[in-house]
Structure formats: C-alpha cells, structure tokens
Amino acid sequence: MSTPNLDTFNFTNKKVVVRVDFNVPINEQGKVTDNTRITSAIPTLKTILDKGGAILLMSHWGRPQKALKENPNTSIASFTLKRITEEISSLLGKEVHFISNLEDSSSLNDWKNAPAGAVFLLENLRWYAEEEKGDKDFAKKLANLGDVYVNDAFGTAHRAHASTAAIAQYFDSSSKMFGKLMEQEIKAANEVLLNSKKPFTAIIGGAKVSDKILIIENLLSKATDIIIGGGMAYTFIKAQGGQIGSSLCEDDRLDMALSILDQANKHGVKIHLPEDSTIADNFSNDAKVSTAQSNDIPEGWMGLDIGPKAQKQFKEVLLESKTILWNGPMGVFEMENFQKGTKAIAEGVKEATDNGAYSLVGGGDSVAAVNKFGFHDDVSYVSTGGGALLEYFEGKELPGIKALLS
C-alpha cells in the first residue's frame, strides 16, 4: 500500500482524527453488549498513543436521520455515542472526553489544546445529514480537527460518506493512512481473492439469491467449489424441478439460478446444494420437525436447515479445501432446532483450518454463528465488515479504501 505505515509514522504531538466503526449493540440501560468492534480498534489507538499522538475518535451509530424523519421528536439520548465512552475508557485505560457536537466550542477548544495521549470522542456523525451525503464542506470541517487522518473502519469502507471518503482529500498523502484493523481486513480479503490456494471453497448462505448474486458470479472465476445453503438454496432446487413445499423461494430468480449453474459448469466450478433438509410445518422453533430430500419436501413443510446428509456432504468438501470463504448461515440458526447445519459448517471450517487451510469468515450472520458456537479463535480470520466485505468480494472498489490510495 502506498500510504504511510502506522508503526513507523511519527505521531509526536500530532492531533490524529481516527474514523472507527463503533456501531456496537447497546441495551436499554445504555450498556455495550458486544464490544468486538471496539476491541478490534484498540491496537491502532494504542499505537498512536504510545507514539505521542492525541486521538479524536469519529464514528456513526444507528440511523438517527431515518428516525428523525419518522419522528421529529427523536431524542439525542437514543442515538448518542456518549454511552460508549465508559467502554472505550475501560479498554484503553484512558479517560475519554466527549464532544457533544461540532458547535461545542468549549470541548473543541479542549481538543485543540489537548496534550499527547489525550482521547476525545465526537458525537454520532449521522446526526448530521451531510455525513451520509458525503458533503465536502462537512468533510473539510472534520478534517480541520486534525493533523493526521487514520481510517480504521472497514465496516463502513463501502460507503462514500464524508468521514470515510471525502475527508481524505483534505490530507496530503503523507498524513493519511489505514489503521491496523483496515490493513488486516484488506490483507485477509486479498489472501482469498488474489492468493487463494486450490481447492478454494466458498460457502454462501442466507435467505435470498438476489442478495448474493454478484458475489457468486465474481467467485465463479476464482473458486473451485461453491456450497450454497440457507433459504437461497431452494431457489436453485426449484429451478431444477425440485419440489420444495413452502420453503423460501424467489420465483422471479429461477432463470438466474439456472444461469449461475450453467456458468459454473462452463468455469468448471462445482456447485454443492444440500442433499437433504431439516424441515418444519411452520416457521417456529416449536414446529413439528422432520427430514426430507431437499428436492422432495412435502406441501405445507419448509426447509429451515440443511439435513444430516448435507452436513456430512459439505464437511467432506471443506476437509479437501485449502482456502475457505464463509458468508451466510445454512439455516435459521437463531432457533435451536435449526442450528445443527450452521454449527456443522463451523466445525468443518475449524477442522479444515486445523489441517492448514486459510479460512475467512465474513458477514454479520456468519460472524454471529462462529461466536455463538465458540469457533471465533479457530478460523484464520473473522471480518468485522459485513456489507464492505461483501462488496469487496463482488469486485467493487470501496470508496473508503480508494480515498486513502489516491
């Protein structure tokens, strides 16, 4: 990468604006319930502090502009980042000062005069409509708050917002750089996209083919095997003439599914669909449960997970793999009766990784699954970027990355 390196940069007495992704879950008591995104940024922040810099953290949280449109009386309290200052302070071992808005002259003056080692957090950027519009004047206002810009928010790299893309143009190439998390994310994605060892298996799950069409098409020139699970599998099965009962299906995507199968055949890529399914008579953990061939599901029943044969079938493919990308669950794993398939995939990915394969897990549900089943530390890399990683694998140029390289 052509940007300065965080580890070798001289941050002494520099005011460093750091874009992080602290869009973390917060409960009704205002407490952070999963601090993964904060802990992921700590190595970047500690490096800057250890090297003599002062930090101004910038992040978004939720969608306050949407909430304001629906209810003009939406309170700042329900979207404020002030609620996470305690969590950041605890993890950094530093007091975190809060700037309530860009007109808070007292706090901004404190930041301007802050000594090396100080940490400040700016209020939720999405209170400002200019943020999501990528407004240049707003970006310049943010840029004027620091000497150096560090982007460590891979989860927002696919958005051309003021703080993730537009801001970079106001720093010269010697004063803007990726944070450690961003570097790790890009390296992990490129390990799969550009340096994959064969056999390369992509596991694509989730509800809809339409959500994953671009990533599947882009992987057809890279993967040797593509495992398809979750609700989207039934669109492929029905397209081939299978009986899927009342399983989820995008009837307007049947031709697209057949086209993907045809393209895969031409590329020599093997598409693996679940041989059998765990089925239920309604969408509930308390429903009657049975097993059926995935192409012969009775009327009134729906596939909510891959079945035992499919679990064995998919694990065998994984154990032959040297590179694995996992994006999307195999079923409704949030319900206890339909989590065995996703857990089996997690076990297969772990075992393949133990055997020397490189495994990258990305996408909110997949990450939630490896965390739920305790496999987070048993795969090569777990990405913090859901939509960003997806778009990277779709072959799109991410604005947050491009802005730092130009």
C-alpha positions as CSV (number, residue, x, y, z in Angstrom):
1,M,0.0,0.0,0.0
2,S,1.3,3.5,-0.8
3,T,0.1,5.1,2.4
4,P,2.4,5.8,5.4
5,N,2.6,2.9,7.9
6,L,1.1,3.3,11.3
7,D,4.0,1.6,13.1
8,T,6.7,3.8,11.5
9,F,4.9,7.1,11.4
10,N,6.0,9.8,13.9
11,F,2.8,10.8,15.8
12,T,4.6,13.0,18.3
13,N,2.4,15.9,19.3
14,K,0.1,15.2,16.3
15,K,-3.7,15.6,16.5
16,V,-5.0,12.4,14.9
17,V,-8.5,12.1,13.6
18,V,-9.4,8.3,13.6
19,R,-12.5,7.1,11.8
20,V,-13.6,3.9,13.7
21,D,-16.7,1.7,13.4
22,F,-18.2,1.8,16.9
23,N,-21.7,1.0,15.7
24,V,-22.0,-1.6,18.5
25,P,-25.1,-3.1,20.1
26,I,-26.3,-1.1,23.2
27,N,-29.0,-2.3,25.5
28,E,-31.9,-0.3,27.1
29,Q,-29.6,0.5,30.1
30,G,-27.1,2.2,27.7
31,K,-24.5,-0.6,28.2
32,V,-22.5,-2.1,25.3
33,T,-23.5,-5.8,24.9
34,D,-20.8,-6.7,22.3
35,N,-17.6,-4.7,22.3
36,T,-15.9,-6.6,19.4
37,R,-15.7,-3.6,17.1
38,I,-14.2,-1.5,19.9
39,T,-11.6,-4.1,20.9
40,S,-10.7,-4.6,17.2
41,A,-9.6,-0.9,17.0
42,I,-7.6,-0.9,20.3
43,P,-4.3,-1.9,18.7
44,T,-4.5,1.1,16.3
45,L,-5.4,3.5,19.1
46,K,-2.7,2.2,21.5
47,T,0.0,2.6,18.7
48,I,-0.9,6.2,18.1
49,L,-1.0,7.0,21.9
50,D,2.3,5.1,22.5
51,K,3.9,7.1,19.7
52,G,2.9,10.5,21.2
53,G,-0.3,11.4,19.4
54,A,-3.7,12.6,20.7
55,I,-6.8,11.0,19.3
56,L,-10.2,12.3,18.2
57,L,-12.5,9.3,17.5
58,M,-15.2,9.6,15.0
59,S,-18.0,7.0,14.4
60,H,-21.6,6.6,13.4
61,W,-24.2,4.7,15.4
62,G,-27.6,3.6,14.0
63,R,-29.7,5.7,11.7
64,P,-30.7,8.9,13.5
65,Q,-31.6,10.7,10.3
66,K,-34.1,8.0,9.4
67,A,-35.5,8.1,13.0
68,L,-35.9,11.9,12.8
69,K,-37.9,11.6,9.6
70,E,-40.2,9.1,11.2
71,N,-40.4,11.0,14.5
72,P,-39.1,14.7,14.6
73,N,-39.0,14.4,18.4
74,T,-36.4,11.7,18.4
75,S,-34.1,12.4,21.3
76,I,-30.3,12.6,21.2
77,A,-30.2,10.2,24.1
78,S,-31.4,7.3,22.0
79,F,-28.5,7.7,19.5
80,T,-25.7,9.3,21.4
81,L,-22.2,7.9,21.4
82,K,-21.7,9.2,24.9
83,R,-23.0,5.9,26.1
84,I,-19.8,4.1,24.9
85,T,-17.2,6.4,26.4
86,E,-17.1,4.2,29.6
87,E,-16.4,1.1,27.5
88,I,-13.7,2.7,25.4
89,S,-12.1,4.1,28.6
90,S,-12.1,0.7,30.2
91,L,-10.4,-1.0,27.2
92,L,-7.9,1.8,26.6
93,G,-7.1,2.5,30.2
94,K,-7.6,6.2,29.4
95,E,-10.3,8.8,30.2
96,V,-12.3,9.6,27.0
97,H,-13.5,13.1,26.7
98,F,-16.8,13.7,24.8
99,I,-17.6,16.4,22.3
100,S,-21.3,16.8,22.1
101,N,-21.5,18.5,18.7
102,L,-19.4,20.4,16.2
103,E,-20.6,23.7,17.8
104,D,-19.4,22.7,21.3
105,S,-16.7,25.4,21.4
106,S,-15.6,24.6,24.9
107,S,-14.9,20.9,24.2
108,L,-13.4,21.7,20.8
109,N,-11.1,24.2,22.4
110,D,-10.1,21.4,24.9
111,W,-9.3,19.2,22.0
112,K,-7.3,21.9,20.2
113,N,-5.2,22.3,23.4
114,A,-5.1,18.6,24.3
115,P,-1.7,17.1,25.3
116,A,-0.2,14.0,23.8
117,G,-2.0,10.9,25.0
118,A,-5.5,12.5,25.2
119,V,-8.5,10.8,23.8
120,F,-11.7,12.5,22.6
121,L,-14.9,11.1,21.1
122,L,-17.1,13.1,18.7
123,E,-20.8,12.7,18.9
124,N,-22.5,10.3,16.4
125,L,-21.7,11.6,12.9
126,R,-25.0,10.6,11.5
127,W,-26.8,13.3,13.4
128,Y,-25.5,15.4,10.5
129,A,-27.3,14.8,7.2
130,E,-24.1,16.0,5.5
131,E,-22.3,12.8,6.6
132,E,-24.2,10.3,4.5
133,K,-24.3,12.8,1.6
134,G,-20.5,12.9,1.5
135,D,-20.7,16.7,1.8
136,K,-17.3,18.2,1.1
137,D,-17.7,21.2,3.3
138,F,-18.7,19.0,6.2
139,A,-15.7,16.7,5.4
140,K,-13.4,19.7,5.4
141,K,-14.8,20.8,8.8
142,L,-13.9,17.3,10.2
143,A,-10.5,17.4,8.5
144,N,-9.7,20.7,10.1
145,L,-9.9,19.0,13.5
146,G,-6.6,17.1,13.0
147,D,-3.1,16.9,11.5
148,V,-3.4,13.3,10.5
149,Y,-6.3,11.1,9.3
150,V,-6.4,7.4,10.1
151,N,-9.2,5.2,8.7
152,D,-9.8,2.0,10.7
153,A,-13.4,1.5,9.9
154,F,-13.5,-1.3,7.3
155,G,-17.2,-1.9,8.1
156,T,-18.0,1.5,6.5
157,A,-15.4,1.4,3.7
158,H,-18.1,0.7,1.1
159,R,-19.8,4.0,1.8
160,A,-18.8,7.3,0.2
161,H,-19.6,9.3,3.3
162,A,-17.9,12.5,4.5
163,S,-15.9,10.9,7.2
164,T,-14.9,7.7,5.3
165,A,-14.1,9.0,1.8
166,A,-14.5,12.8,1.2
167,I,-12.4,13.7,4.3
168,A,-9.2,12.1,2.9
169,Q,-8.8,14.7,0.1
170,Y,-8.0,17.3,2.8
171,F,-4.9,15.5,3.9
172,D,-1.8,15.1,1.8
173,S,-0.6,11.6,1.1
174,S,2.0,11.7,3.9
175,S,-0.7,12.4,6.5
176,K,-3.4,9.8,5.9
177,M,-3.2,6.1,6.4
178,F,-5.0,2.8,7.2
179,G,-5.3,1.7,10.7
180,K,-4.2,-1.8,11.8
181,L,-7.7,-3.3,11.5
182,M,-8.2,-1.9,8.0
183,E,-4.8,-3.4,6.9
184,Q,-5.7,-6.8,8.4
185,E,-9.1,-6.8,6.7
186,I,-7.7,-5.9,3.3
187,K,-4.9,-8.5,3.7
188,A,-7.3,-11.2,4.7
189,A,-9.7,-10.4,1.8
190,N,-6.8,-10.4,-0.7
191,E,-5.5,-13.7,0.7
192,V,-8.7,-15.2,-0.5
193,L,-9.4,-13.1,-3.6
194,L,-5.8,-12.9,-5.0
195,N,-3.7,-15.5,-3.3
196,S,-6.0,-18.4,-2.8
197,K,-4.7,-22.0,-2.9
198,K,-6.8,-24.6,-4.5
199,P,-9.2,-26.2,-3.8
200,F,-10.9,-23.0,-2.9
201,T,-14.4,-23.4,-1.4
202,A,-16.8,-20.6,-0.9
203,I,-19.8,-21.2,1.4
204,I,-22.6,-18.9,0.5
205,G,-25.7,-18.9,2.7
206,G,-28.6,-16.7,3.6
207,A,-32.2,-16.1,2.5
208,K,-32.0,-14.7,-1.0
209,V,-30.2,-15.4,-4.2
210,S,-30.7,-11.7,-5.2
211,D,-28.6,-10.6,-2.2
212,K,-25.6,-12.8,-3.2
213,I,-25.8,-12.9,-7.0
214,L,-22.8,-10.6,-7.5
215,I,-20.5,-12.4,-5.1
216,I,-21.4,-15.8,-6.6
217,E,-20.7,-14.5,-10.1
218,N,-17.4,-13.0,-9.1
219,L,-16.3,-16.2,-7.4
220,L,-17.0,-18.3,-10.4
221,S,-13.6,-17.3,-11.8
222,K,-11.8,-17.9,-8.5
223,A,-13.4,-20.8,-6.5
224,T,-13.3,-24.5,-7.3
225,D,-16.3,-25.3,-5.2
226,I,-19.3,-23.2,-4.0
227,I,-21.5,-24.6,-1.3
228,I,-25.0,-23.0,-1.3
229,G,-27.2,-23.2,1.8
230,G,-29.8,-21.3,3.7
231,G,-33.1,-20.2,2.1
232,M,-31.4,-19.3,-1.2
233,A,-30.7,-23.0,-1.8
234,Y,-34.4,-23.7,-2.5
235,T,-34.5,-21.2,-5.4
236,F,-31.8,-23.3,-7.1
237,I,-33.5,-26.6,-6.2
238,K,-36.9,-25.4,-7.6
239,A,-35.2,-24.1,-10.7
240,Q,-34.0,-27.6,-11.4
241,G,-37.5,-29.0,-11.0
242,G,-37.4,-30.0,-7.3
243,Q,-40.4,-30.0,-5.0
244,I,-39.7,-27.6,-2.1
245,G,-43.0,-27.4,-0.3
246,S,-43.5,-24.0,1.2
247,S,-39.7,-23.3,1.6
248,L,-38.4,-19.8,0.9
249,C,-38.1,-19.2,-2.8
250,E,-37.6,-16.3,-5.2
251,D,-39.7,-17.3,-8.1
252,D,-38.5,-14.4,-10.1
253,R,-34.9,-15.6,-9.8
254,L,-35.3,-19.1,-11.1
255,D,-33.8,-18.3,-14.5
256,M,-31.0,-16.5,-12.8
257,A,-30.3,-19.6,-10.7
258,L,-30.2,-21.8,-13.8
259,S,-27.8,-19.3,-15.4
260,I,-25.5,-19.4,-12.4
261,L,-25.5,-23.2,-12.6
262,D,-24.7,-23.0,-16.3
263,Q,-21.9,-20.5,-15.8
264,A,-20.4,-22.7,-13.0
265,N,-20.4,-25.7,-15.3
266,K,-18.6,-23.7,-18.0
267,H,-16.0,-22.5,-15.5
268,G,-15.5,-26.0,-14.1
269,V,-16.8,-24.9,-10.7
270,K,-18.8,-27.4,-8.7
271,I,-21.9,-26.1,-7.1
272,H,-23.0,-28.1,-4.0
273,L,-26.6,-27.9,-3.0
274,P,-27.9,-29.6,0.2
275,E,-28.8,-33.2,-0.4
276,D,-31.4,-33.2,2.4
277,S,-33.1,-30.6,4.7
278,T,-34.4,-30.3,8.2
279,I,-38.0,-29.3,7.6
280,A,-40.8,-27.9,9.7
281,D,-44.5,-27.4,9.4
282,N,-44.2,-23.7,10.2
283,F,-41.6,-21.1,10.9
284,S,-41.2,-21.7,14.6
285,N,-38.8,-23.4,17.0
286,D,-41.9,-25.2,18.4
287,A,-43.0,-26.6,15.0
288,K,-43.1,-30.2,14.0
289,V,-39.7,-31.2,12.7
290,S,-38.7,-33.9,10.1
291,T,-36.1,-34.6,7.5
292,A,-36.6,-34.8,3.7
293,Q,-34.6,-34.9,0.5
294,S,-34.2,-31.2,-0.4
295,N,-35.9,-31.7,-3.8
296,D,-38.8,-33.6,-2.3
297,I,-40.2,-31.5,0.5
298,P,-44.0,-32.2,1.1
299,E,-46.6,-29.5,0.7
300,G,-47.1,-27.4,3.9
301,W,-43.5,-28.1,5.0
302,M,-40.5,-25.8,4.7
303,G,-36.7,-26.3,4.8
304,L,-35.2,-24.4,7.7
305,D,-31.8,-26.0,7.9
306,I,-29.6,-28.4,5.9
307,G,-30.1,-32.0,6.9
308,P,-27.7,-34.6,8.3
309,K,-26.6,-36.0,4.9
310,A,-25.9,-32.4,3.7
311,Q,-23.9,-31.7,6.8
312,K,-21.7,-34.7,6.0
313,Q,-21.6,-33.8,2.3
314,F,-20.5,-30.3,2.9
315,K,-17.9,-31.1,5.6
316,E,-16.3,-33.6,3.2
317,V,-15.9,-30.7,0.7
318,L,-14.4,-28.4,3.3
319,L,-11.9,-31.0,4.5
320,E,-10.5,-31.2,1.0
321,S,-10.1,-27.4,0.8
322,K,-7.0,-25.2,1.2
323,T,-8.9,-21.9,1.1
324,I,-12.3,-21.2,2.5
325,L,-14.6,-18.2,2.4
326,W,-17.8,-18.4,4.5
327,N,-20.5,-15.8,4.1
328,G,-24.0,-16.7,5.3
329,P,-25.7,-19.4,7.5
330,M,-27.1,-22.7,6.5
331,G,-30.4,-22.3,8.2
332,V,-32.3,-20.4,10.8
333,F,-29.6,-20.9,13.4
334,E,-31.1,-18.5,15.8
335,M,-33.7,-21.2,16.6
336,E,-32.2,-24.1,18.5
337,N,-33.9,-26.8,16.4
338,F,-32.4,-25.4,13.2
339,Q,-28.8,-24.6,14.1
340,K,-27.2,-28.0,13.5
341,G,-26.3,-27.3,9.9
342,T,-24.6,-24.0,10.6
343,K,-22.8,-25.5,13.5
344,A,-21.6,-28.4,11.4
345,I,-20.2,-25.9,8.8
346,A,-18.4,-24.1,11.7
347,E,-16.9,-27.4,12.8
348,G,-15.9,-28.2,9.3
349,V,-14.2,-24.9,8.7
350,K,-12.4,-25.2,12.1
351,E,-11.2,-28.7,11.2
352,A,-10.0,-27.6,7.7
353,T,-8.2,-24.7,9.3
354,D,-6.5,-27.1,11.8
355,N,-5.3,-29.0,8.7
356,G,-3.7,-26.0,7.2
357,A,-6.5,-24.3,5.2
358,Y,-6.8,-20.5,5.2
359,S,-10.4,-19.6,6.3
360,L,-12.0,-16.2,6.2
361,V,-15.5,-15.7,7.8
362,G,-17.4,-12.6,7.0
363,G,-20.9,-11.2,7.1
364,G,-22.9,-10.5,10.2
365,D,-24.7,-13.8,10.5
366,S,-21.6,-15.9,9.8
367,V,-19.7,-14.0,12.4
368,A,-22.5,-14.3,14.9
369,A,-22.5,-18.1,14.2
370,V,-18.8,-18.6,14.8
371,N,-19.1,-16.5,18.0
372,K,-22.3,-18.4,19.1
373,F,-20.6,-21.8,18.7
374,G,-17.3,-20.8,20.1
375,F,-15.1,-21.0,17.0
376,H,-14.0,-17.4,16.7
377,D,-10.4,-18.2,17.5
378,D,-10.4,-21.4,15.5
379,V,-10.5,-19.9,12.0
380,S,-7.8,-17.8,10.2
381,Y,-9.7,-14.5,10.2
382,V,-13.1,-13.2,11.2
383,S,-14.0,-10.0,9.4
384,T,-15.7,-7.0,11.1
385,G,-17.1,-5.8,7.8
386,G,-20.4,-7.2,6.6
387,G,-21.5,-5.1,3.6
388,A,-18.0,-3.9,3.0
389,L,-16.6,-7.4,2.7
390,L,-19.5,-8.5,0.5
391,E,-18.9,-5.6,-1.9
392,Y,-15.1,-6.3,-1.9
393,F,-15.8,-9.8,-3.0
394,E,-18.3,-8.6,-5.6
395,G,-15.3,-6.9,-7.2
396,K,-16.4,-3.4,-6.3
397,E,-14.0,-0.6,-5.5
398,L,-14.6,0.6,-1.9
399,P,-14.6,4.4,-1.5
400,G,-13.0,4.3,1.9
401,I,-10.0,2.4,0.6
402,K,-9.7,4.3,-2.7
403,A,-9.7,7.6,-0.9
404,L,-6.6,6.8,1.0
405,L,-4.8,5.4,-2.0
406,S,-5.4,8.4,-4.2
